[in-house]
Structures are given as structure tokens and as C-alpha cells.
Amino acid sequence: MQTYKKVVLITGASSGIGKATAIYLSQNGFIVYAGTRTPKKLLSIKNKNLIPIKLDVTDFKNIKEAISKIEKIDILINNAGYGLVSTANHISWRGDYNLALKEAKEKHKILMVLLIKSNCFKCKEVVKNI
């Protein structure tokens, strides 16, 4: 009897929490599409359940291309973000923070709409935003 494996898409999976989550879930029976702008970073991980996929959540065309390669998604983990490197006195904390949140919200909203429209998001079971 063949058991169905849950399929996970993780954005921002090239490092940190995203990478650790991708590795953990893939080692525990999930099929993981590890979305990253640099899939080469994940090629050294030898796990048949972990599938690196080029995914830049700031690029609408790339999001569409990435989603078209995935047949079904049970779980979406929105983890993509960006780091801001500067001295404290050169950062507009409120402005930069609000811009980052607004951009992330809009891009992930596009991702969700594409998932639903592409019939890729059949299960609609879990969506996590990190």
C-alpha cells in the first residue's frame, strides 16, 4: 500500500529557518519544494524528498514559472525575506520595516492567488507565514 506524502512549498529556503525547515521536513517524509533565488545552494543536500526550485518572491513572472512546475501543494510556508545591512543612524526604521512588510504581504498574496488559480493548491490545508 502506497501512502501519500504531503507536499510543502517553502519560500526563502536557501538559509536559516527556511533551509532548516526544508531539511527537517524532507527527512521526515514530506516532499519539499525548497524555493530560493539560488537553488545551487541546496544541491549539496542529498535527499530525494528535497527539490530545490528557483523562486524569487519579488518577481511575478518567476513566481508563475515556479508554481507551474509543482503539481500540488498541501502546505505553504512563507519564509522569504530580506536583510538590511547599514549603520543604525542611516536606517529609516519605520519606513524600511513598513516597506518590507508591505512588499512581503503583496508578493505572498500574489503567490496564494496563483496557487489557487493554478489548481495547485488543492488541499488548502495549511499556510504559515514566518
C-alpha positions in Angstrom: 0.0 0.0 0.0 1.4 3.3 -1.1 1.0 6.2 1.3 0.5 9.8 0.2 3.3 12.2 1.1 2.3 15.8 2.0 3.8 18.3 -0.4 5.3 21.5 1.1 6.5 24.7 -0.7 8.9 26.8 1.4 9.9 30.3 0.2 13.3 31.6 1.4 14.7 28.1 1.8 18.4 28.8 0.9 19.5 29.6 4.5 18.4 30.0 8.1 15.0 28.9 9.3 13.8 28.2 5.7 16.7 25.8 5.0 16.5 24.1 8.4 12.7 23.6 7.9 13.2 22.2 4.4 15.8 19.7 5.5 13.8 18.7 8.6 10.5 18.1 6.7 12.2 16.3 3.8 13.9 14.0 6.3 10.6 13.3 7.9 8.6 12.1 4.9 7.4 15.3 3.3 8.1 16.2 -0.3 9.6 19.7 -0.1 9.9 22.2 -2.8 12.7 24.5 -1.4 12.1 27.9 -3.1 15.1 30.1 -3.3 16.7 32.6 -5.7 19.8 30.4 -5.7 18.9 26.7 -5.9 22.5 25.8 -6.3 23.0 26.4 -2.6 20.8 23.3 -1.9 22.3 20.9 -4.4 24.7 19.5 -1.8 21.8 18.2 0.2 21.3 14.6 -0.8 17.7 13.9 -0.1 15.2 12.7 -2.8 12.4 14.4 -0.9 14.0 17.9 -1.1 13.6 19.6 -4.5 15.3 23.0 -4.9 13.3 25.3 -7.1 14.1 28.8 -8.4 11.7 31.1 -6.6 12.1 34.9 -6.2 9.0 36.2 -4.5 9.8 39.7 -5.8 9.5 38.6 -9.4 5.9 37.9 -10.5 7.0 36.1 -13.7 9.3 33.8 -11.7 6.6 33.0 -9.2 4.3 31.9 -12.0 7.0 29.8 -13.6 7.9 28.1 -10.3 4.3 27.3 -9.4 3.7 25.8 -12.9 6.3 23.2 -12.1 4.5 22.0 -9.0 1.5 19.6 -9.4 0.0 20.0 -5.9 0.8 21.8 -2.6 -0.6 20.8 0.7 1.4 23.2 2.9 2.8 26.7 2.0 5.4 28.2 4.4 6.1 31.8 3.5 9.6 32.4 4.9 11.2 34.7 2.3 12.6 38.0 3.5 15.5 40.3 3.1 18.3 41.6 5.3 19.1 45.2 5.6 22.7 46.0 6.3 23.5 49.5 7.5 24.5 51.5 10.5 21.7 52.3 12.8 21.7 56.1 12.1 21.2 55.5 8.3 18.1 53.4 8.6 14.6 54.8 8.5 13.3 52.0 10.8 9.6 52.7 10.5 9.8 53.3 6.7 12.1 50.4 5.9 10.2 48.0 8.2 6.8 49.0 6.8 8.0 48.8 3.2 9.4 45.3 3.8 6.2 44.1 5.4 4.0 45.6 2.7 6.2 44.1 -0.1 6.1 40.7 1.6 2.4 40.8 2.0 1.7 41.8 -1.6 4.1 39.2 -3.0 2.7 36.4 -0.9 -0.8 37.4 -1.8 0.2 37.0 -5.5 1.7 33.6 -4.7 -1.5 32.5 -2.9 -3.7 33.7 -5.8 -1.6 31.9 -8.3 -1.6 28.7 -6.3 -5.4 28.7 -6.1 -5.9 29.7 -9.8 -3.4 27.1 -11.0 -5.3 24.3 -9.1 -2.0 23.6 -7.5 -3.4 24.4 -4.0 -6.0 21.6 -3.8 -5.7 20.7 -0.2 -5.8 24.2 1.2 -4.7 22.6 4.5 -2.0 24.9 6.0 -0.4 28.2 5.2 2.3 29.5 7.6 3.9 33.0 7.4 7.2 33.2 9.2 
